[in-house]
Amino acid sequence: MVNQNNKRNSFVALCDYASQNNWCWKIICTTCGHSAFKVSFAKIAKGQNPDQESFWLHGKRNHEPLKEMEQYRDFIGGAKIDAQIKFASIVAEAKLSELQSVAKFPDWLGYIGLVIHHCPDHEARRILSKSFLPQFIEMLKDDKEICDYLKNRLAQQGPISVNDLSRIENKGVDLKNPPMPLIFDIL
């Protein structure tokens, strides 16, 4: 358990638990619709942290958060702008290196993809872009092509997209582990 005063970023903590319990992160999943993430996103936007036992009233497996779906519907059917911005601000404080340390590749890219997908508001995407684009540029600095693309997105203040994550994955760059099948090809 993490000390209350030194708790991790809530999104990093969620990614850790999601990875350990093989939560579904496929954007177009028609089985679960990644509902466990949606409930957890709402809880995080309301100031809760997965490092606190109170976050997990029913357990940490993929379907357990669904038992609280009625209380945490913010990201079910489209979140209000203020919830998106609050959640995006919390996620933006995460470091990619921390995400890599708690989740395998390509899962951590998939988790970021879910955030992008569920935070379509321009301001929420701007917050995410301002944080993650420079981190991806630094992480991928040895690949001129993808770095130039990401630098251009940053310079034009273009919002980070799921397709950007697909480009990053498609590069076959070793982002902690060897490349695996593409996660966003279906979009």
MIDOSE-1310 file (N, C-alpha, C; in nm, 2 decimals, decimal comma, always signed):
residues 187
mvnq	+0,08/-0,12/+0,00/+0,00/+0,00/+0,00/+0,09/+0,12/+0,00; +0,05/+0,22/-0,08/+0,12/+0,35/-0,09/+0,08/+0,44/+0,03; +0,18/+0,51/+0,09/+0,15/+0,60/+0,19/+0,05/+0,71/+0,14; -0,05/+0,74/+0,22/-0,15/+0,84/+0,19/-0,09/+0,97/+0,14
nnkr	+0,02/+1,02/+0,21/+0,08/+1,15/+0,17/+0,16/+1,14/+0,04; +0,20/+1,01/+0,00/+0,29/+1,00/-0,11/+0,22/+0,91/-0,22; +0,09/+0,92/-0,23/+0,02/+0,83/-0,32/+0,05/+0,87/-0,47; +0,05/+0,77/-0,55/+0,08/+0,79/-0,69/-0,03/+0,87/-0,76
nsfv	+0,00/+0,92/-0,88/-0,10/+0,98/-0,97/-0,21/+0,88/-0,98; -0,33/+0,92/-0,97/-0,45/+0,83/-0,98/-0,46/+0,75/-1,11; -0,42/+0,81/-1,22/-0,42/+0,74/-1,35/-0,32/+0,63/-1,35; -0,20/+0,66/-1,30/-0,09/+0,56/-1,30/-0,14/+0,45/-1,21
alcd	-0,20/+0,48/-1,09/-0,24/+0,37/-1,00/-0,35/+0,29/-1,07; -0,44/+0,35/-1,15/-0,55/+0,28/-1,22/-0,48/+0,19/-1,32; -0,39/+0,24/-1,40/-0,32/+0,16/-1,50/-0,25/+0,04/-1,44; -0,19/+0,05/-1,32/-0,13/-0,06/-1,25/-0,23/-0,17/-1,22
yasq	-0,34/-0,13/-1,16/-0,45/-0,23/-1,13/-0,51/-0,29/-1,26; -0,53/-0,21/-1,36/-0,59/-0,25/-1,48/-0,50/-0,36/-1,55; -0,37/-0,33/-1,55/-0,28/-0,42/-1,61/-0,27/-0,55/-1,53; -0,26/-0,54/-1,40/-0,26/-0,66/-1,32/-0,38/-0,75/-1,34
nnwc	-0,49/-0,69/-1,37/-0,62/-0,76/-1,38/-0,67/-0,78/-1,52; -0,59/-0,75/-1,61/-0,62/-0,76/-1,76/-0,75/-0,69/-1,80; -0,77/-0,57/-1,76/-0,89/-0,50/-1,79/-0,89/-0,47/-1,94; -1,00/-0,48/-2,00/-1,02/-0,45/-2,14/-1,01/-0,30/-2,17
wkii	-0,92/-0,27/-2,27/-0,90/-0,13/-2,31/-0,93/-0,11/-2,46; -0,99/-0,20/-2,52/-1,02/-0,19/-2,66/-1,14/-0,09/-2,68; -1,11/+0,02/-2,76/-1,20/+0,13/-2,77/-1,33/+0,09/-2,82; -1,34/+0,00/-2,92/-1,47/-0,04/-2,98/-1,52/-0,18/-2,92
cttc	-1,48/-0,21/-2,80/-1,52/-0,34/-2,75/-1,68/-0,34/-2,73; -1,74/-0,44/-2,78/-1,88/-0,45/-2,77/-1,93/-0,55/-2,67; -1,83/-0,61/-2,60/-1,86/-0,70/-2,49/-1,88/-0,62/-2,36; -1,77/-0,56/-2,32/-1,78/-0,48/-2,19/-1,78/-0,33/-2,21
ghsa	-1,75/-0,28/-2,33/-1,75/-0,14/-2,35/-1,65/-0,07/-2,26; -1,55/-0,14/-2,21/-1,45/-0,09/-2,11/-1,52/-0,01/-2,00; -1,63/-0,06/-1,96/-1,71/+0,01/-1,85/-1,64/+0,02/-1,72; -1,55/-0,08/-1,69/-1,47/-0,06/-1,56/-1,39/+0,06/-1,57
fkvs	-1,33/+0,09/-1,68/-1,26/+0,22/-1,69/-1,35/+0,34/-1,68; -1,46/+0,33/-1,74/-1,55/+0,45/-1,73/-1,59/+0,48/-1,59; -1,62/+0,38/-1,51/-1,66/+0,40/-1,37/-1,54/+0,45/-1,30; -1,42/+0,40/-1,32/-1,30/+0,44/-1,26/-1,26/+0,58/-1,30
faki	-1,28/+0,62/-1,42/-1,25/+0,75/-1,46/-1,34/+0,85/-1,38; -1,46/+0,82/-1,37/-1,55/+0,91/-1,29/-1,51/+0,92/-1,15; -1,47/+0,81/-1,09/-1,42/+0,81/-0,95/-1,30/+0,90/-0,94; -1,21/+0,89/-1,03/-1,08/+0,97/-1,03/-1,12/+1,12/-1,05
akgq	-1,21/+1,15/-1,14/-1,25/+1,29/-1,16/-1,31/+1,34/-1,04; -1,37/+1,26/-0,95/-1,43/+1,31/-0,83/-1,33/+1,31/-0,71; -1,20/+1,29/-0,74/-1,09/+1,30/-0,64/-1,05/+1,17/-0,57; -1,10/+1,06/-0,61/-1,07/+0,93/-0,55/-0,94/+0,88/-0,62
npdq	-0,87/+0,80/-0,55/-0,74/+0,74/-0,59/-0,74/+0,59/-0,58; -0,71/+0,51/-0,68/-0,70/+0,37/-0,67/-0,60/+0,31/-0,57; -0,51/+0,40/-0,52/-0,42/+0,35/-0,41/-0,49/+0,35/-0,28; -0,61/+0,40/-0,27/-0,69/+0,40/-0,15/-0,79/+0,28/-0,15
esfw	-0,79/+0,20/-0,04/-0,88/+0,08/-0,04/-1,02/+0,12/-0,06; -1,07/+0,24/-0,03/-1,21/+0,28/-0,05/-1,25/+0,29/-0,19; -1,15/+0,30/-0,28/-1,18/+0,30/-0,43/-1,23/+0,17/-0,47; -1,19/+0,06/-0,40/-1,22/-0,08/-0,45/-1,32/-0,15/-0,35
lhgk	-1,44/-0,09/-0,35/-1,54/-0,15/-0,26/-1,58/-0,29/-0,29; -1,57/-0,33/-0,41/-1,62/-0,46/-0,45/-1,50/-0,55/-0,51; -1,38/-0,50/-0,52/-1,27/-0,57/-0,57/-1,21/-0,50/-0,70; -1,10/-0,56/-0,75/-1,02/-0,50/-0,85/-1,04/-0,56/-0,99
rnhe	-1,11/-0,67/-1,00/-1,12/-0,74/-1,13/-1,20/-0,65/-1,22; -1,19/-0,68/-1,35/-1,25/-0,60/-1,46/-1,40/-0,57/-1,43; -1,48/-0,66/-1,39/-1,62/-0,64/-1,37/-1,66/-0,58/-1,24; -1,58/-0,58/-1,14/-1,61/-0,54/-1,00/-1,65/-0,39/-1,00
plke	-1,58/-0,30/-1,06/-1,63/-0,16/-1,06/-1,77/-0,13/-1,11; -1,82/-0,22/-1,19/-1,95/-0,20/-1,25/-2,06/-0,21/-1,14; -2,03/-0,26/-1,03/-2,13/-0,26/-0,92/-2,16/-0,12/-0,87; -2,07/-0,03/-0,91/-2,09/+0,11/-0,86/-2,13/+0,20/-0,98
meqy	-2,18/+0,14/-1,09/-2,21/+0,22/-1,21/-2,31/+0,32/-1,19; -2,41/+0,30/-1,11/-2,52/+0,39/-1,09/-2,47/+0,52/-1,02; -2,37/+0,51/-0,93/-2,32/+0,63/-0,86/-2,21/+0,70/-0,94; -2,15/+0,63/-1,04/-2,04/+0,69/-1,11/-2,06/+0,68/-1,26
rdfi	-2,16/+0,75/-1,31/-2,20/+0,74/-1,45/-2,14/+0,85/-1,54; -2,06/+0,93/-1,48/-2,00/+1,05/-1,56/-1,95/+1,02/-1,70; -1,88/+0,91/-1,71/-1,82/+0,87/-1,84/-1,90/+0,77/-1,92; -2,02/+0,74/-1,87/-2,11/+0,65/-1,94/-2,20/+0,73/-2,03
ggak	-2,19/+0,71/-2,16/-2,27/+0,79/-2,25/-2,22/+0,93/-2,28; -2,10/+0,96/-2,25/-2,04/+1,09/-2,27/-2,03/+1,18/-2,15; -1,91/+1,21/-2,11/-1,89/+1,30/-1,99/-1,92/+1,44/-2,02; -1,96/+1,51/-1,92/-1,97/+1,66/-1,93/-1,83/+1,72/-1,94
idaq	-1,83/+1,84/-1,99/-1,70/+1,90/-2,02/-1,62/+1,92/-1,89; -1,68/+1,96/-1,78/-1,61/+1,98/-1,66/-1,55/+1,85/-1,60; -1,62/+1,74/-1,62/-1,56/+1,61/-1,58/-1,44/+1,57/-1,66; -1,46/+1,60/-1,80/-1,35/+1,57/-1,89/-1,22/+1,65/-1,85
ikfa	-1,24/+1,78/-1,83/-1,13/+1,86/-1,80/-1,06/+1,82/-1,67; -1,14/+1,80/-1,57/-1,09/+1,75/-1,44/-1,01/+1,62/-1,45; -1,07/+1,53/-1,52/-1,00/+1,40/-1,54/-0,87/+1,42/-1,62; -0,88/+1,49/-1,73/-0,77/+1,51/-1,82/-0,65/+1,58/-1,74
siva	-0,69/+1,67/-1,65/-0,58/+1,74/-1,57/-0,51/+1,64/-1,48; -0,58/+1,55/-1,43/-0,52/+1,45/-1,34/-0,43/+1,35/-1,42; -0,48/+1,31/-1,54/-0,41/+1,22/-1,62/-0,28/+1,29/-1,68; -0,29/+1,42/-1,71/-0,18/+1,49/-1,76/-0,06/+1,50/-1,67
eakl	-0,09/+1,48/-1,54/+0,02/+1,49/-1,44/+0,10/+1,36/-1,44; +0,05/+1,25/-1,51/+0,12/+1,13/-1,51/+0,24/+1,14/-1,60; +0,34/+1,06/-1,57/+0,46/+1,05/-1,65/+0,46/+0,92/-1,73; +0,49/+0,93/-1,86/+0,49/+0,81/-1,94/+0,58/+0,70/-1,89
selq	+0,69/+0,74/-1,83/+0,79/+0,64/-1,77/+0,72/+0,57/-1,65; +0,63/+0,64/-1,58/+0,56/+0,57/-1,47/+0,46/+0,47/-1,53; +0,39/+0,51/-1,64/+0,29/+0,42/-1,70/+0,36/+0,30/-1,75; +0,48/+0,32/-1,82/+0,56/+0,20/-1,87/+0,60/+0,11/-1,75
svak	+0,62/+0,16/-1,64/+0,67/+0,08/-1,53/+0,56/+0,00/-1,46; +0,44/+0,03/-1,49/+0,33/-0,04/-1,42/+0,24/-0,12/-1,52; +0,26/-0,10/-1,65/+0,18/-0,17/-1,75/+0,26/-0,21/-1,87; +0,23/-0,32/-1,92/+0,30/-0,37/-2,04/+0,26/-0,30/-2,17
fpdw	+0,35/-0,31/-2,27/+0,32/-0,26/-2,40/+0,24/-0,36/-2,48; +0,14/-0,32/-2,55/+0,09/-0,19/-2,58/-0,03/-0,14/-2,48; -0,05/-0,21/-2,37/-0,16/-0,18/-2,28/-0,15/-0,03/-2,24; -0,04/+0,02/-2,20/-0,03/+0,16/-2,15/-0,07/+0,26/-2,26
lgyi	-0,04/+0,23/-2,39/-0,08/+0,31/-2,50/-0,24/+0,30/-2,51; -0,29/+0,18/-2,49/-0,43/+0,16/-2,49/-0,51/+0,24/-2,38; -0,45/+0,24/-2,27/-0,51/+0,32/-2,16/-0,51/+0,47/-2,19; -0,41/+0,52/-2,25/-0,41/+0,66/-2,29/-0,51/+0,68/-2,40
glvi	-0,52/+0,58/-2,49/-0,62/+0,59/-2,59/-0,76/+0,60/-2,54; -0,79/+0,53/-2,43/-0,92/+0,54/-2,37/-0,95/+0,68/-2,32; -0,85/+0,73/-2,25/-0,86/+0,87/-2,20/-0,89/+0,97/-2,31; -0,82/+0,96/-2,42/-0,84/+1,05/-2,53/-0,98/+1,03/-2,59
hhcp	-1,02/+0,90/-2,60/-1,15/+0,87/-2,66/-1,26/+0,93/-2,57; -1,25/+0,92/-2,44/-1,35/+0,96/-2,35/-1,34/+1,11/-2,30; -1,24/+1,18/-2,36/-1,23/+1,32/-2,33/-1,22/+1,40/-2,46; -1,33/+1,40/-2,54/-1,32/+1,46/-2,67/-1,32/+1,62/-2,67
dhea	-1,35/+1,68/-2,55/-1,36/+1,82/-2,55/-1,22/+1,88/-2,58; -1,23/+1,99/-2,66/-1,10/+2,06/-2,71/-1,01/+2,09/-2,59; -1,06/+2,15/-2,48/-0,97/+2,19/-2,37/-0,91/+2,07/-2,30; -0,99/+1,96/-2,29/-0,94/+1,84/-2,23/-0,83/+1,78/-2,31
rril	-0,85/+1,78/-2,44/-0,74/+1,73/-2,53/-0,62/+1,82/-2,53; -0,64/+1,95/-2,52/-0,52/+2,04/-2,51/-0,44/+2,01/-2,39; -0,51/+1,99/-2,28/-0,44/+1,95/-2,16/-0,35/+1,83/-2,17; -0,41/+1,72/-2,23/-0,35/+1,60/-2,26/-0,23/+1,62/-2,35
sksf	-0,25/+1,69/-2,46/-0,15/+1,71/-2,56/-0,03/+1,79/-2,50; -0,05/+1,89/-2,42/+0,05/+1,97/-2,37/+0,14/+1,88/-2,28; +0,09/+1,78/-2,21/+0,16/+1,69/-2,13/+0,23/+1,58/-2,21; +0,15/+1,51/-2,29/+0,20/+1,38/-2,35/+0,29/+1,40/-2,47
lpqf	+0,25/+1,50/-2,56/+0,33/+1,52/-2,68/+0,48/+1,54/-2,65; +0,52/+1,63/-2,56/+0,66/+1,65/-2,53/+0,73/+1,52/-2,47; +0,65/+1,45/-2,39/+0,70/+1,32/-2,33/+0,73/+1,22/-2,44; +0,63/+1,21/-2,54/+0,66/+1,11/-2,65/+0,77/+1,16/-2,73
ieml	+0,79/+1,29/-2,76/+0,90/+1,34/-2,83/+1,03/+1,30/-2,77; +1,04/+1,32/-2,64/+1,16/+1,28/-2,57/+1,19/+1,13/-2,57; +1,08/+1,06/-2,55/+1,09/+0,91/-2,55/+1,14/+0,86/-2,68; +1,09/+0,92/-2,79/+1,12/+0,87/-2,92/+1,22/+0,95/-3,00
kddk	+1,31/+1,02/-2,93/+1,40/+1,12/-2,99/+1,49/+1,06/-3,09; +1,51/+0,93/-3,09/+1,60/+0,86/-3,18/+1,53/+0,83/-3,32; +1,41/+0,86/-3,32/+1,33/+0,83/-3,45/+1,29/+0,96/-3,51; +1,37/+1,01/-3,60/+1,34/+1,15/-3,66/+1,20/+1,16/-3,72
eicd	+1,16/+1,06/-3,79/+1,03/+1,07/-3,86/+0,91/+1,09/-3,76; +0,90/+1,01/-3,66/+0,79/+1,02/-3,57/+0,81/+1,15/-3,48; +0,93/+1,18/-3,45/+0,96/+1,30/-3,37/+0,92/+1,43/-3,45; +0,95/+1,43/-3,57/+0,91/+1,55/-3,65/+0,76/+1,56/-3,66
ylkn	+0,69/+1,44/-3,68/+0,55/+1,44/-3,68/+0,49/+1,50/-3,55; +0,54/+1,45/-3,44/+0,49/+1,49/-3,31/+0,52/+1,63/-3,28; +0,64/+1,68/-3,32/+0,68/+1,82/-3,30/+0,59/+1,91/-3,38; +0,55/+1,87/-3,50/+0,46/+1,94/-3,58/+0,32/+1,95/-3,51
rlaq	+0,28/+1,84/-3,46/+0,15/+1,84/-3,39/+0,15/+1,94/-3,27; +0,26/+1,94/-3,20/+0,28/+2,02/-3,08/+0,29/+2,17/-3,13; +0,36/+2,20/-3,23/+0,38/+2,34/-3,28/+0,25/+2,39/-3,33; +0,17/+2,31/-3,39/+0,04/+2,35/-3,44/-0,07/+2,35/-3,34
qgpi	-0,03/+2,31/-3,22/-0,12/+2,29/-3,11/-0,24/+2,20/-3,14; -0,20/+2,10/-3,22/-0,30/+2,00/-3,26/-0,32/+1,90/-3,14; -0,45/+1,86/-3,12/-0,47/+1,78/-3,00/-0,42/+1,63/-3,03; -0,37/+1,57/-2,93/-0,33/+1,43/-2,94/-0,45/+1,35/-2,97
svnd	-0,43/+1,25/-3,06/-0,54/+1,16/-3,10/-0,50/+1,02/-3,09; -0,60/+0,93/-3,10/-0,58/+0,79/-3,09/-0,50/+0,75/-3,21; -0,51/+0,82/-3,33/-0,43/+0,79/-3,44/-0,29/+0,82/-3,42; -0,26/+0,93/-3,34/-0,12/+0,96/-3,31/-0,06/+0,84/-3,23
lsri	-0,13/+0,78/-3,14/-0,09/+0,66/-3,06/-0,06/+0,55/-3,16; -0,15/+0,53/-3,26/-0,13/+0,43/-3,36/+0,00/+0,45/-3,44; +0,03/+0,57/-3,47/+0,15/+0,60/-3,54/+0,27/+0,57/-3,46; +0,26/+0,60/-3,33/+0,37/+0,57/-3,24/+0,40/+0,42/-3,23
enkg	+0,29/+0,35/-3,22/+0,30/+0,20/-3,21/+0,35/+0,14/-3,34; +0,30/+0,19/-3,45/+0,34/+0,15/-3,59/+0,48/+0,16/-3,62; +0,55/+0,26/-3,55/+0,69/+0,28/-3,58/+0,77/+0,16/-3,54; +0,72/+0,07/-3,46/+0,80/-0,04/-3,42/+0,91/+0,00/-3,32
vdlk	+0,90/+0,12/-3,26/+1,00/+0,16/-3,17/+0,98/+0,08/-3,04; +1,09/+0,04/-2,98/+1,09/-0,04/-2,86/+1,05/+0,05/-2,75; +0,92/+0,05/-2,71/+0,87/+0,13/-2,60/+0,86/+0,04/-2,48; +0,97/-0,01/-2,43/+0,99/-0,09/-2,32/+0,99/-0,24/-2,35
nppm	+0,90/-0,28/-2,44/+0,90/-0,42/-2,48/+0,89/-0,43/-2,63; +0,92/-0,54/-2,69/+0,91/-0,55/-2,84/+0,77/-0,52/-2,89; +0,77/-0,47/-3,01/+0,63/-0,44/-3,07/+0,54/-0,56/-3,07; +0,41/-0,54/-3,06/+0,31/-0,64/-3,06/+0,21/-0,60/-3,17
plif	+0,11/-0,68/-3,19/+0,01/-0,64/-3,29/-0,05/-0,51/-3,27; -0,08/-0,44/-3,37/-0,13/-0,30/-3,36/-0,26/-0,29/-3,29; -0,27/-0,20/-3,20/-0,39/-0,18/-3,12/-0,50/-0,09/-3,18; -0,46/-0,01/-3,27/-0,55/+0,09/-3,32/-0,58/+0,08/-3,47
dil	-0,54/-0,03/-3,53/-0,56/-0,04/-3,67/-0,70/-0,04/-3,72; -0,79/-0,07/-3,63/-0,93/-0,08/-3,67/-1,00/+0,05/-3,67; -0,94/+0,16/-3,63/-1,00/+0,29/-3,62/-0,98/+0,36/-3,75
